[in-house]
Each structure stands twice: as C-alpha cells, then as structure tokens.
Amino acid sequence: MNDNAHNKRSLYDISPLTKKRNAAESRFKFYGIVAISIGLLMLTVLVSTIVYRGTGAFQQTFITLDVELLESKLDKKGNRDVEDIKKVSTFGYTPLLSEAMIKLLAENGIETELKKKELGGMISKSAASQMRDYVLANPDAIGTTVEFRFLVNGWVDGYLKGRYSRKSVENSKFASAGQFDITDKLVKIGVIEKKFNLDFILGADSSDQRPESAGIGVAM
C-alpha cells in the first residue's frame, strides 16, 4: 500500500520529459522573438535608408528669373496671332533664358567668365517649353518682362544636394566649376532655392535630357 502510494505521481509533478519539452518550447519562442526582432530591425534600417536617400527627390531646385519676352523673337509680325506664335519652337525661346541670366548677374554685380550658352545651360531644358506654353496662353505678354520660376538643370540640382562637386565635373561636358560658383552666389541672394517638388508626385516621365523634371505621376 505504501509502495503504491509512493509510486503515484502528483498532478503537480513535472516529468523529465515534460521539462525537456517545455525547455525546447521556451527556446523556440526565444529564437522566434530574436528572429522577429532582427527582421524588424532590418526593415527599419531599409525604410530609413530609402527615406534618407529619397528625400532629395521630394525637393527640387528652382531659379526665379525675369525674362523679357521679346517681340522680335516670338511675334515678328506683331499681330499677337496665336497661330503665328505657335510657329516659334522651343528653340526660339532658349536664347531668352541666356539673356535673362546675363541681366540677372549684371543687376547683382556678379562677374563671371562663363559664356552665354553656359549660363543658359544652368536652367532645365523644360524651361523653354514652360515659357512657350505661357506665351501661347497669354500672347499679350509678348513685349513685357515676366517673372518665371524654372527648374535648374540636373547637375546644378545634384550639386546643391551633394551628389556632385567641383572636382567631379572637372572633365564633364555638361557642367563646370564655374557654373557651381555662380550657383552658390545665386543661392546666397535667394534667386536659387530648393522647394517641395509637387511635380515629382503629379508629373509624368521625362527624357534623359531633362531628368530633373521627371515625376512618378505617369505610374500612378
């Protein structure tokens, strides 16, 4: 009787097998928590990296420029007929940008050895289209000076975002240290500045000639 009672195990007693199973389960839970924690950490690092590197895309660099819409270039007949004005391509507007840049520098006492083409090249190629669209919508503006806000080109934008330096463009055909010097001076007087890039959200794709005007709207 006593032997039987001694051999009976209490409901609260844990057998060695159960202890082993519980230990294995605890280890499994621990490994699971560690794996999930590592996964969350890696996800956080990934998202942070994407946000950090992609922040620049949500800001774009603009230049505010007063452009004289010369009648001699845009409406030689002087009749403000939209059909005649349409015959002037974007190439006809490009020289106006260079002239506006020269005037801007002169008014602010900024000296440069850059050529007219190099100064105009600091502005995005989308600027000519922007001006043309404006003139076609407002033909009476021809002969006046209008303030525009244009995108700068991708090199100037990249310079201000730290992607390019004077040294990195030493052998470049598309940008120069002189352009970056002018950029710094125009930033100082508030003519060039970075703003939220709404067109990145709403804009369409762009050509490789003007990547600064590209957007993701076409994919949405």
QUIJO-V713904 format. One record per backbone hydrogen bond with DSSP energy under -0.5 kcal/mol. CO is the residue of the C=O (numbers start at 0). NH is the residue of the N-H. E is the energy in kcal/mol with one decimal. If there is no record, write none. Layout:
co=<CO,CO>
nh=<NH,NH>
e=<E,E>
This chain:
co=<0,1,2,3,9,12,14,15,16,17,18,19,20,21,22,23,24,25,26,27,28,29,30,31,32,33,34,35,36,37,38,39,40,41,42,43,44,45,46,47,48,49,50,53,53,54,55,57,59,60,61,62,62,64,64,66,66,67,68,69,69,70,74,79,80,80,81,83,84,86,88,89,89,90,92,92,93,93,94,95,96,97,98,99,100,101,102,103,104,105,108,114,115,116,118,119,121,123,124,124,125,126,127,128,129,130,131,132,133,137,138,140,143,143,145,145,147,147,149,150,152,153,154,155,156,157,157,158,164,165,166,168,175,176,177,178,179,180,181,182,183,184,185,185,186,190,192,194,195,196,196,197,197,198,199,202,202,203,206,209,210,215,216>
nh=<4,5,6,7,12,14,18,19,20,21,22,23,24,25,26,27,28,29,30,31,32,33,34,35,36,37,38,39,40,41,42,43,44,45,46,47,48,49,50,51,52,53,54,56,57,57,58,196,194,151,192,64,149,66,147,68,145,69,142,72,73,74,77,81,83,84,85,86,87,88,91,92,93,94,95,96,96,97,98,99,100,101,102,103,104,105,106,107,109,108,110,118,119,120,121,122,152,126,127,128,129,130,131,132,133,134,135,136,137,140,141,143,68,145,66,147,64,149,62,123,156,157,158,159,160,162,163,161,168,168,169,171,179,180,181,182,183,184,185,186,187,188,190,191,189,63,61,59,197,199,200,200,201,202,215,216,217,214,209,212,213,218,219>
e=<-2.2,-2.2,-1.9,-1.4,-1.4,-0.5,-2.6,-2.2,-2.3,-3.0,-2.4,-2.2,-2.3,-2.4,-2.4,-2.3,-2.4,-2.4,-3.0,-2.3,-2.6,-2.6,-2.7,-2.6,-2.5,-2.6,-2.4,-2.7,-2.4,-2.7,-2.3,-2.4,-2.4,-2.6,-2.8,-2.5,-2.4,-2.4,-2.8,-2.8,-2.8,-2.1,-1.2,-1.2,-0.7,-1.4,-1.4,-2.8,-2.7,-2.1,-2.2,-0.6,-2.7,-0.7,-3.0,-0.7,-2.7,-1.7,-3.4,-1.0,-2.1,-2.3,-1.0,-0.6,-0.5,-2.4,-2.3,-1.0,-1.7,-0.7,-1.2,-1.2,-1.3,-0.6,-1.1,-0.8,-1.1,-1.2,-2.1,-2.0,-2.2,-2.3,-2.3,-2.2,-2.4,-2.2,-2.4,-1.2,-2.9,-1.2,-0.6,-2.0,-2.4,-1.8,-1.3,-1.6,-2.6,-1.8,-0.5,-0.6,-2.2,-2.5,-2.4,-2.6,-1.8,-2.7,-2.5,-1.6,-1.7,-2.2,-1.5,-2.0,-2.7,-0.5,-3.0,-0.5,-2.8,-0.6,-2.9,-2.7,-2.4,-2.4,-2.2,-2.1,-1.0,-2.9,-0.9,-1.3,-0.9,-0.6,-1.4,-1.3,-1.6,-2.1,-2.0,-2.3,-2.3,-1.7,-2.4,-2.3,-1.9,-1.2,-2.2,-1.4,-1.2,-2.2,-3.0,-2.9,-1.3,-1.1,-0.5,-1.2,-2.1,-2.8,-3.0,-1.9,-1.0,-1.5,-1.2,-1.7,-1.8,-1.6,-1.3>
